[in-house]
Amino acid sequence: MAATDGSGARERSERAWAFLLGLAVVAGAAIRLDQLGAQVLADDEWHALRALHFHGYGWIFTNLGVSDHCIPLTLLYRGLADTVGLSEWGMRLPVVAAGIALVAAGPWLARRAVGAPTAAAFAWLLAASPVLVYFSRYARPYSLALLCATVAPLAAAAWWTRGRRGDALALGAAAVLGPWFHLTVLPAVLAPLGGLVVLSLARRDRARWGALALLLLGVAAGLAALLGPPLLANPGSLGDKSGRGDVQPETWLPALQLFLGSARPAALALLGLGVVAGAVQLARTAPLVAGLAAVSSAAQVAGLAVANPYALEYPMPLVRYALPLLPWALLAAAASLGALDALAARRGTPAGVVTLVAVGALVSVGPLPSIHFRPNAFTNHSLYQHQYDDEHRASYGAYLRRGKPWPAFYDELAALPPGSVTVVEAPWYYPWPRIFYNLAQERHRQHVVVGFVGRPAEPIAGDELPLDDPRYAFRNFVDVRDVDGLRARGVRYVVLHRRLKGELRTSFDLPRIQPVVDRIAEYRERLGEPHFEDRDVVVFDLAPGTPPGAE
């Protein structure tokens, strides 16, 4: 009877930990999907847009591009554009799916080796990591490549332990697809295969040699098929992207803050302590997973040191290239939390209380609450993602606007209930340093979409797409000339910045001043005098006389 009771208690405990892990997946999905459809495509997300607009499938498949468009994502986007139409959701769905899958798959694959409490804590730390949330909402391949770089060591450990074909297939797929999504993860996904080779030779495990050789041949063939064409077509492309970075001493602390998800010294210290203690514990209790993760991480660091890719002197690019290390740091921290949770559970505390309290505290002192204000159409803006400390954010915001006072119109918007009107901001320049519309939205808290000012029939010109092209179905880009269409969208105000270069602190050339002037003249002719006007902006009301929010 006692044995039966003990078995029932273990089963209830396992169900509780499984529920906690599932809840983490739900929470991770919720934050990754928050306002996702309203996010304006910007900055590096335009690399793929420009590639698919100007080039066909063959060129995309055989070119890495100067700015590194992701080949498989761009092929998918081109396919969507040619069939159902390309939209914000179409561009972001693969990356957000990969981000959510990481929260589920990483802990699920690790649970047998590390135990249920650690797996559940791992899921929560993955779900709440600000930088992982960021990359899961960014139409670039980093979350897809990271999923592969995380699956590879875990699948390698599972295959070595159980010998199942499914684990070998998962390892092979991760090793092939990861570098196709982003070449920088090549060391991280291949290193676990090397680890298995060393293990099989050290243990003289000849029974594995045939299967391992077949796996290695499959991976080599897959990489040759996918990476061979672009590398053969552009043999100098890798040289153009390497040897251009230079990590500076002042880069390390901001990068560590981004990596661990907080700029608070106490939070960083506790997390660091948890990572060190948990790594020691994993090395003892799950040596195969810990060893393969360490090999993968070391290979990634060595690869970065050799390649020295572009922009390593900036914190976020350094984090981006070192991203395959982050899940293992979080797994180590999870081992510490899992040990505390298991101890608390043995004393009658409900499963996961320690983890939930710790993760809740980390979120509360981290950047997520201040980034995900509502509504915010620019959660991926570099203002929020390049560094997490408040002083840097304030200085960056002042830099973008030259510290200039805001037009009084934005105070008028701020007096309205948040989210009660929709505002068009125009013109548009997709690099983050050229725009500050996120700062305006943070001030007034109304819905924002971006207006294109060029003529619809004109070809793509730098920062705009031809919105009359049936291949594009974007909701957050609108043509400011289509007044009736804007009204049908529920747009209330159109803000035309006629002196945007004077408002911004930027050395970039900002063309298309004349189209803005032309749109202002057309609006005056059609709608009469503007609702608001000063030296910098001209604002037109598309529903004059109607109470805001009732249009």
NORUR-V781393 format. One record per run of one state. SS is the DSSP state (~ for helix, > for strand, _ for the rest). FROM is the first residue (numbers start at 1). LEN is the number of residues. If there is no record, write none. Layout:
<<SS,FROM,LEN> <SS,FROM,LEN>>
This chain:
<<_,1,1> <~,2,32> <_,34,2> <~,36,3> <_,39,4> <~,43,12> <_,55,2> <~,57,5> <_,62,9> <~,71,12> <_,83,3> <>,86,1> <_,87,1> <~,88,27> <_,115,1> <~,116,13> <_,129,1> <~,130,7> <_,137,5> <~,142,21> <_,163,2> <~,165,17> <_,182,1> <~,183,20> <_,203,3> <~,206,28> <_,234,3> <~,237,5> <_,242,9> <~,251,10> <_,261,4> <~,265,21> <_,286,1> <~,287,21> <_,308,7> <~,315,7> <_,322,1> <~,323,24> <_,347,6> <~,353,13> <_,366,2> <~,368,4> <_,372,10> <~,382,4> <_,386,4> <~,390,12> <_,402,6> <~,408,7> <_,415,7> <>,422,5> <_,427,5> <~,432,3> <_,435,2> <~,437,8> <_,445,2> <>,447,6> <_,453,19> <>,472,1> <_,473,4> <>,477,3> <_,480,3> <~,483,7> <_,490,1> <>,491,7> <_,498,2> <~,500,4> <_,504,9> <~,513,15> <_,528,4> <>,532,2> <_,534,3> <>,537,5> <_,542,10>>
